[in-house]
Amino acid sequence: MNEQQLPPDSSRPDVKSDTGLTPSAPFTPFSQIPDGTSVLRRKLRVLWLLLILVIVALAAQWWMSRTELQSLRTEVAQRLQSGDNNSNEVKGVLKLVQESTKELQAKVSVLDNKQAESQSQQLALEQMYQDLNKNRDDWALSEIEEVLSTASQQLELAGNVQGALIALQNADRSLSRSDKPQFIAIRRAIARDMDRLKALPTVDVPGISVRLDSVIGQIDSMPLLVDEKPVTSASEPKPQRVQTATKPVKAAANGKPAAAAETSSAWNDWLAGAQDTWQSFSNEMWTELKQLVRIRDVRTPDALLLSPAQSYFVRENLKLRLLNARLALLSRNEFAFRNDLSAAQDSIAKYFDTRAKQVQTTQALLKQVQGSNLSIQMPSLSESLNAVRNYKARR
């Protein structure tokens, strides 16, 4: 755009007419005079710039909100997955309990069959007593055979060593009443069976069952890691101010008047009181600050995220484990007994507060129970039974 020169203004005193002389003051070109359009353009640019900044801020805010929402969804999904895993574990334990129940029912049915067989044998024996009208010795031998057969079955199925010993002692006592030399071989066989039973290591099954019942009764009161509350320790006692006796100031020795000595003593007392107050305040503040921060090393963080319902299932699963161990103890299943006790100890170490005295006592009791030896090979009473049956066959 070509610059246009303004015509000389005759009204200005410093501008001369067209005489070829230049004016004394410079004039401003027309292009350098700001007009309304350029000002409007500048304002529009500023408005656009502000609008772009607002859009960028809104986009950043939207992106941050979207990121936080995505992280929240991820955390919720993880929590739901953890809950599903716990539910699957509970289902697995329940399935195992159902299978154990089925096995126990099968064993109970076997025991019922054995009992029915024993009852049928008893009925047959009574009928035989009535039909044959045997003498006293034959009746005693038949009774001894029946008692030994029942004791052998109990020894084989339930490991009832004391019952087998009592049966052998009763049989030997019954044979000792007749004082017949024909029964010496039978009594020797019974004595050998008694020696074998007495040589067996004793297993305190009732004592172990009582310990397991005691542990089961304490599970509901044992503290979990998630149930832990902050320890409220008593604040330290405030240190008492120790009043020290001030030595008398000899005013005559150093030339100070008595008033100056009294002022110095008051200042020392005030300084000592301020120092005691500051020490007490700092000790109390340090005690309170130590209660604000607690650092713990937890190897299983999932134990701190248990809900009340999950805590209930943890306790119930532990009870089921111990009940299964008790059933395995009664059935002489050492493998299942030790597996259930190991699983119970792992559950206690994972979910319960092992610093509590009650939990430590329970763990020690379970270790003591787990150290019991159940793998005992039970002998049979076949020698005594064969001796009685061979004697009856020779007659």
C-alpha positions in Angstrom: 0.0 0.0 0.0 1.5 3.3 -1.0 1.9 5.9 1.6 -0.1 9.1 1.1 1.2 12.4 2.1 -1.0 14.8 3.9 -1.4 18.3 2.3 0.1 21.1 4.1 -2.1 22.7 6.6 -2.1 26.4 6.3 -3.5 26.9 9.7 -0.3 25.6 11.3 2.3 28.4 11.8 5.2 26.1 11.3 4.2 24.8 7.9 4.9 26.9 4.9 3.2 26.9 1.6 4.5 25.3 -1.5 7.6 27.4 -1.8 10.0 24.5 -1.9 10.9 24.7 1.8 10.5 21.8 4.1 8.4 22.1 7.2 10.1 22.5 10.5 8.3 19.5 12.2 8.1 15.9 10.7 4.6 14.7 9.8 3.2 11.2 10.5 2.4 9.0 7.6 -1.2 7.8 7.1 -0.2 4.1 7.2 1.2 4.4 10.8 -2.1 5.8 12.2 -3.9 2.9 13.9 -7.4 2.4 12.7 -10.4 0.5 14.2 -9.9 -2.6 12.1 -6.4 -3.4 13.4 -7.5 -2.9 17.0 -10.5 -5.3 16.4 -8.2 -7.8 14.9 -5.9 -7.7 17.9 -8.9 -8.2 20.2 -10.1 -11.1 18.2 -6.6 -12.7 18.3 -6.6 -12.3 22.1 -10.1 -13.8 22.4 -9.1 -16.7 20.2 -6.0 -17.3 22.2 -8.0 -17.3 25.5 -10.6 -19.7 23.9 -7.8 -22.1 22.8 -6.3 -22.0 26.4 -9.8 -22.7 27.8 -10.2 -25.6 25.4 -6.8 -27.0 26.2 -7.5 -26.7 30.0 -10.9 -28.5 29.5 -9.2 -31.2 27.5 -6.5 -31.7 30.1 -9.2 -31.9 32.8 -11.1 -34.4 30.8 -8.0 -36.5 30.3 -7.2 -36.5 34.0 -10.7 -37.5 34.9 -10.7 -40.3 32.3 -7.4 -41.6 33.7 -8.6 -41.6 37.3 -11.8 -43.3 36.3 -9.9 -45.9 34.4 -7.6 -46.6 37.4 -10.6 -46.8 39.6 -12.2 -49.4 37.3 -9.0 -51.4 37.3 -8.8 -51.5 41.1 -12.5 -52.5 41.4 -11.9 -55.3 38.9 -8.9 -56.5 40.9 -11.0 -56.5 44.1 -13.8 -58.4 42.3 -11.2 -60.9 41.0 -9.8 -61.4 44.5 -13.3 -62.0 45.9 -14.0 -64.5 43.1 -10.7 -66.3 44.0 -11.7 -66.5 47.7 -15.1 -67.8 46.7 -13.5 -70.5 44.5 -11.3 -71.5 47.4 -14.2 -71.8 49.7 -16.1 -73.9 47.1 -13.0 -76.2 46.9 -12.9 -76.6 50.6 -16.6 -77.3 50.8 -16.2 -79.9 48.0 -13.3 -81.5 49.9 -15.5 -81.6 53.0 -18.3 -83.3 51.1 -15.9 -85.9 49.7 -14.6 -86.5 53.3 -18.2 -86.8 54.5 -18.9 -89.4 51.7 -15.8 -91.4 52.7 -16.8 -91.3 56.4 -20.3 -92.4 55.4 -18.8 -95.3 53.5 -16.7 -96.2 56.6 -19.7 -96.0 58.8 -21.6 -98.2 56.5 -18.7 -100.7 56.7 -18.9 -100.5 60.5 -22.6 -101.0 60.3 -22.1 -104.1 58.2 -19.5 -105.4 60.6 -21.9 -104.7 63.5 -24.7 -106.4 61.7 -22.4 -109.4 61.0 -21.4 -109.4 64.7 -25.1 -109.4 65.7 -25.8 -112.2 63.3 -22.9 -114.2 64.6 -24.1 -113.6 68.2 -27.6 -114.8 67.2 -26.1 -117.8 65.5 -24.0 -118.5 68.6 -27.0 -118.3 70.9 -29.0 -120.6 68.6 -26.1 -123.0 68.6 -26.1 -122.9 72.4 -29.7 -123.8 72.5 -29.5 -126.5 69.8 -26.4 -128.3 70.8 -26.5 -127.9 74.6 -22.8 -127.9 74.9 -21.0 -128.2 78.2 -19.4 -125.5 80.2 -16.0 -125.6 78.5 -17.4 -125.5 75.0 -19.6 -122.6 75.9 -16.6 -120.8 77.4 -14.5 -121.4 74.3 -17.2 -120.2 72.0 -17.7 -117.1 74.1 -13.9 -116.5 74.1 -13.8 -116.9 70.3 -16.6 -114.5 69.9 -15.0 -111.9 72.2 -11.6 -112.3 70.4 -13.2 -112.0 67.0 -15.0 -108.8 68.0 -11.8 -107.4 69.6 -9.8 -108.2 66.4 -12.4 -106.3 64.3 -12.2 -103.3 66.5 -8.4 -103.4 66.5 -8.3 -103.6 62.7 -10.9 -100.9 62.1 -10.5 -98.4 64.9 -7.2 -99.3 66.5 -8.7 -100.0 69.9 -5.7 -101.4 71.7 -7.1 -101.1 75.2 -10.3 -102.9 74.2 -8.3 -105.7 72.6 -6.2 -106.0 75.8 -9.3 -106.1 78.0 -10.7 -108.9 75.8 -7.5 -110.9 76.0 -7.3 -110.5 79.7 -10.9 -111.6 80.2 -10.3 -114.6 77.9 -7.2 -115.6 79.9 -9.1 -115.1 83.2 -12.0 -117.4 81.9 -9.5 -120.1 80.9 -7.6 -119.8 84.2 -10.8 -120.8 86.1 -11.0 -124.3 84.5 -7.4 -125.3 85.4 -7.2 -127.7 82.5 -3.9 -128.5 80.8 -5.6 -128.5 77.4 -6.0 -124.8 77.6 -2.3 -124.1 78.2 -1.6 -123.7 74.4 -4.5 -121.2 74.1 -3.3 -119.2 77.1 0.2 -119.1 75.7 -1.1 -117.7 72.4 -3.2 -115.2 74.3 -0.1 -114.1 76.4 2.0 -113.6 73.2 -0.8 -111.4 71.7 -1.0 -109.4 74.9 2.8 -108.9 74.9 2.6 -107.6 71.3 -0.2 -105.2 72.2 1.6 -103.9 75.3 4.8 -103.3 73.3 3.0 -100.9 71.0 3.6 -97.2 71.5 0.5 -95.6 73.0 -1.4 -92.9 71.1 -3.4 -90.6 73.3 -6.3 -90.2 70.9 -8.7 -88.8 73.5 -6.1 -86.2 74.6 -5.4 -85.2 71.0 -9.1 -84.8 70.4 -9.5 -82.7 73.5 -6.6 -80.4 72.3 -8.2 -80.0 68.8 -11.6 -79.2 70.5 -9.8 -76.6 72.6 -8.3 -75.0 69.5 -11.6 -75.0 67.6 -13.3 -73.3 70.6 -10.6 -70.5 70.5 -10.9 -69.7 66.8 -13.8 -67.2 67.2 -11.8 -65.2 69.7 -8.5 -65.2 67.9 -7.6 -61.8 66.4 -7.2 -61.4 62.6 -4.8 -59.1 60.9 -7.7 -57.1 59.6 -9.2 -56.8 63.1 -6.1 -55.1 64.5 -6.6 -51.8 66.4 -4.0 -49.2 67.1 -2.4 -49.7 70.5 -3.3 -47.0 72.9 -0.3 -46.7 75.2 -0.3 -44.5 78.2 1.6 -41.2 77.7 4.9 -40.9 79.5 4.7 -39.2 82.9 5.8 -35.6 82.8 9.2 -35.1 84.4 8.9 -33.4 87.7 10.8 -30.3 88.2 13.8 -30.9 90.5 14.2 -28.0 92.8 17.8 -27.4 93.6 18.9 -25.5 96.6 20.6 -22.3 95.6 23.7 -21.5 97.4 23.7 -18.2 99.4 25.4 -15.4 97.6 28.0 -13.6 99.5 27.3 -10.0 98.7 30.2 -8.8 100.6 32.7 -10.9 98.7 31.9 -9.6 95.2 30.6 -6.3 96.2 27.0 -6.7 94.8 24.1 -5.5 96.9 21.5 -8.0 98.2 18.8 -6.9 95.8 21.0 -7.8 92.8 21.6 -11.3 94.3 17.8 -11.8 94.8 17.2 -10.7 91.1 19.8 -13.2 89.8 18.2 -16.0 91.9 14.7 -15.3 90.6 16.0 -15.2 87.0 17.7 -18.6 87.5 14.5 -20.1 89.0 12.5 -18.8 86.0 15.0 -20.1 83.5 15.0 -23.6 85.2 11.2 -23.6 85.2 11.1 -22.7 81.5 13.6 -25.5 80.7 11.5 -28.1 82.6 8.3 -26.9 80.8 10.0 -27.2 77.4 11.4 -30.6 78.2 8.0 -31.9 79.3 6.3 -30.5 76.3 8.8 -32.0 73.9 8.6 -35.4 75.5 4.8 -35.4 75.3 4.9 -34.3 71.7 7.4 -37.0 70.8 5.2 -39.6 72.5 2.2 -38.5 70.5 4.1 -38.4 67.2 5.3 -42.0 67.8 1.7 -43.1 68.0 0.8 -41.6 64.6 3.1 -43.7 62.5 3.3 -47.5 62.8 5.4 -49.7 60.4 4.6 -53.4 60.0 5.9 -56.0 57.6 2.9 -58.0 56.3 3.9 -60.9 53.9 0.3 -61.4 52.7 -1.4 -58.1 51.9 -4.6 -59.9 51.0 -5.2 -60.6 54.7 -5.6 -56.9 55.4 -8.3 -56.6 52.7 -10.8 -59.1 54.1 -14.4 -58.1 54.5 -16.4 -59.1 57.5 -18.1 -61.9 55.4 -14.7 -63.2 54.3 -13.3 -63.1 57.8 -16.3 -65.3 58.9 -15.5 -67.8 56.1 -11.8 -67.8 57.1 -12.7 -68.8 60.6 -15.2 -71.4 59.4 -12.7 -72.9 57.0 -10.1 -73.2 59.8 -12.7 -75.0 61.9 -13.5 -77.4 59.1 -9.8 -78.2 58.6 -9.5 -79.0 62.3 -12.7 -81.1 62.3 -11.3 -83.0 59.3 -8.0 -83.6 61.2 -10.0 -84.9 64.2 -12.0 -87.4 61.9 -8.7 -88.5 60.3 -7.3 -89.1 63.8 -10.2 -91.3 64.8 -9.9 -93.2 61.5 -6.1 -93.6 61.9 -5.5 -91.7 58.6 -2.2 -90.1 59.3 -1.7 -88.6 55.8 -5.0 -86.7 56.0 -4.4 -85.8 59.6 -1.1 -84.1 58.9 -2.3 -82.4 55.7 -5.2 -80.9 57.5 -3.1 -79.7 60.4 -0.5 -78.2 58.0 -3.3 -76.3 56.1 -4.7 -75.0 59.4 -1.3 -73.7 60.5 -0.8 -72.0 57.1 -4.2 -70.4 57.4 -3.4 -69.1 60.9 0.0 -67.7 59.8 -1.6 -66.0 56.8 -4.8 -64.4 58.2 -4.3 -64.2 62.0 -2.2 -61.8 64.1 0.7 -64.1 65.1 1.9 -61.5 67.6 -1.1 -62.1 69.9 -0.4 -64.5 72.8 -3.6 -66.5 72.1 -2.6 -67.1 68.5 0.9 -68.1 69.6 -0.5 -70.6 72.1 -2.8 -72.1 69.4 0.2 -72.5 67.0 2.2 -74.2 69.7 -0.6 -76.5 70.6 -1.1 -77.5 66.9 2.6 -78.2 66.5 2.5 -80.4 69.6 -0.5 -82.3 68.2 1.1 -82.6 64.8 4.2 -84.2 66.4 2.0 -87.2 67.5 2.8 -90.4 65.8 -0.2 -92.3 64.3 1.6 -94.6 62.0 1.5 -97.7 64.2 1.2 -101.1 62.6 -1.5 -102.8 64.5 -1.0 -106.6 65.1 -3.8 -109.0 64.7 -5.2 -111.5 67.2 -5.0 -114.4 64.7 -2.7 -116.5 66.9 -5.2 -116.6 69.7 -8.2 -117.1 67.4 -6.4 -119.9 65.6 -5.5 -121.6 68.9 -9.1 -121.6 70.0 -10.5 -122.8 66.7 -7.9 -125.5 66.4 -8.7 -126.8 69.9 -12.4 -126.8 69.0 -11.7 -128.6 65.7 -9.7 -131.4 67.5 -12.7 -132.0 69.8 
